[in-house]
């Protein structure tokens, strides 16, 4: 319980929480194509494209999200050691999600989708950066 009261403990918990959520992308990575089509229609986006590249890209995003989740969980076990990497990934995800708003809008995705993605990424990225800074201060002091 004492460890959770430190910035290091809170950062480890946040990394594990977000990492665990991202690992849920393993489900759509392996679900049948018919389920992908059903989800696509449920979102109001019409029929899922028949082209093989569409399925490949959808599953690739799931694979990368799962990888990211595993990375975050791994980083959580050695927070002090990996502070530079934790800071880098938080800043990179925030920057990429902001770019995603623009790119997603160009592609015709609804604002609730691209905006929600960016807000969620910034919603955990900012606390990660703040906690990483506090871990560095605790280490120095």
C-alpha positions in Angstrom: 0.0 0.0 0.0 2.9 2.4 0.8 4.2 2.1 -2.8 0.9 3.2 -4.3 1.2 6.5 -2.3 4.2 7.5 -4.4 4.3 8.8 -7.9 6.1 5.7 -9.0 3.2 3.5 -7.6 0.5 5.6 -9.3 2.4 5.6 -12.6 2.8 1.8 -12.4 -0.9 1.5 -11.8 -1.8 3.8 -14.7 0.5 1.9 -17.0 -1.0 -1.4 -16.0 -4.6 -0.1 -16.3 -4.1 1.4 -19.8 -2.0 -1.5 -20.9 -4.7 -4.0 -19.8 -7.4 -2.0 -21.7 -5.2 -2.0 -24.8 -4.6 -5.8 -24.5 -8.3 -6.2 -25.1 -7.6 -5.5 -28.7 -6.5 -9.2 -28.9 -10.2 -10.0 -29.1 -11.0 -8.2 -32.4 -7.6 -9.3 -33.7 -8.9 -12.9 -33.8 -12.6 -12.5 -34.1 -14.4 -13.7 -37.3 -14.7 -11.3 -40.2 -18.5 -11.5 -39.8 -18.2 -9.9 -36.4 -16.0 -7.1 -37.8 -18.7 -6.5 -40.5 -21.4 -6.5 -37.8 -19.5 -3.9 -35.6 -18.9 -1.7 -38.7 -22.6 -1.7 -39.5 -23.5 -1.1 -35.8 -21.3 2.0 -35.8 -23.4 3.3 -38.7 -20.5 3.1 -41.2 -22.3 0.9 -43.7 -20.9 -2.2 -45.1 -17.3 -3.2 -44.3 -15.2 -3.0 -47.4 -14.7 -6.3 -49.2 -11.1 -5.5 -50.2 -8.6 -7.7 -48.3 -6.5 -4.7 -47.4 -9.4 -3.4 -45.2 -9.4 -6.5 -43.1 -5.6 -6.5 -43.0 -5.4 -2.9 -41.8 -8.2 -3.4 -39.2 -6.4 -6.4 -37.7 -3.0 -4.7 -37.9 -4.4 -1.8 -35.8 -5.6 -4.4 -33.3 -2.2 -6.1 -33.3 -0.3 -2.8 -32.7 -2.7 -1.8 -30.0 -2.1 -5.2 -28.3 1.6 -4.7 -28.6 1.3 -1.3 -27.1 -0.7 -2.7 -24.2 1.9 -5.3 -23.5 4.7 -2.7 -23.6 2.9 -0.5 -21.1 2.4 -3.4 -18.7 6.0 -4.4 -19.1 7.2 -0.8 -18.4 5.1 -0.8 -15.2 7.3 -3.3 -13.5 10.5 -1.1 -13.8 9.1 2.5 -13.7 12.3 4.2 -12.5 14.5 2.4 -15.0 12.2 3.2 -18.0 11.2 6.8 -17.2 12.7 8.1 -20.5 10.8 5.5 -22.5 7.6 6.1 -20.5 7.8 9.9 -21.3 8.6 9.2 -24.9 5.6 6.9 -25.5 3.2 9.2 -23.7 4.3 12.2 -25.7 4.3 10.2 -29.0 0.8 8.8 -28.4 -0.5 12.3 -27.7 1.1 13.7 -30.8 -0.1 10.8 -33.0 -3.6 11.1 -31.6 -3.7 14.8 -32.4 -2.6 14.0 -35.9 -5.2 11.3 -36.1 -8.0 13.9 -35.6 -6.8 15.7 -38.8 -6.2 12.5 -40.8 -9.4 10.9 -39.7 -11.4 14.0 -40.6 -9.8 14.0 -44.0 -10.8 10.4 -44.4 -14.4 11.2 -43.5 -14.5 9.7 -40.0 -17.0 11.3 -37.6 -15.6 13.8 -35.1 -16.9 11.8 -32.1 -14.7 8.9 -33.2 -11.4 10.7 -33.9 -12.0 13.3 -31.1 -12.8 10.6 -28.6 -9.6 8.8 -29.5 -7.6 11.9 -29.0 -9.3 12.9 -25.8 -8.7 9.4 -24.3 -5.0 9.4 -25.4 -4.5 12.8 -23.9 -6.5 11.8 -20.8 -3.9 9.2 -19.9 -0.9 10.8 -21.6 -0.9 14.0 -19.6 -1.1 12.1 -16.2 1.7 9.8 -17.3 4.0 12.8 -18.1 3.1 14.5 -14.8 3.7 11.3 -12.8 7.0 10.6 -14.7 8.2 14.1 -13.7 7.2 13.4 -10.1 9.1 10.1 -10.1 12.2 11.9 -11.3 11.8 14.5 -8.5 11.3 11.8 -5.9 14.5 10.0 -7.2 16.5 13.2 -7.1 15.2 14.3 -3.7 
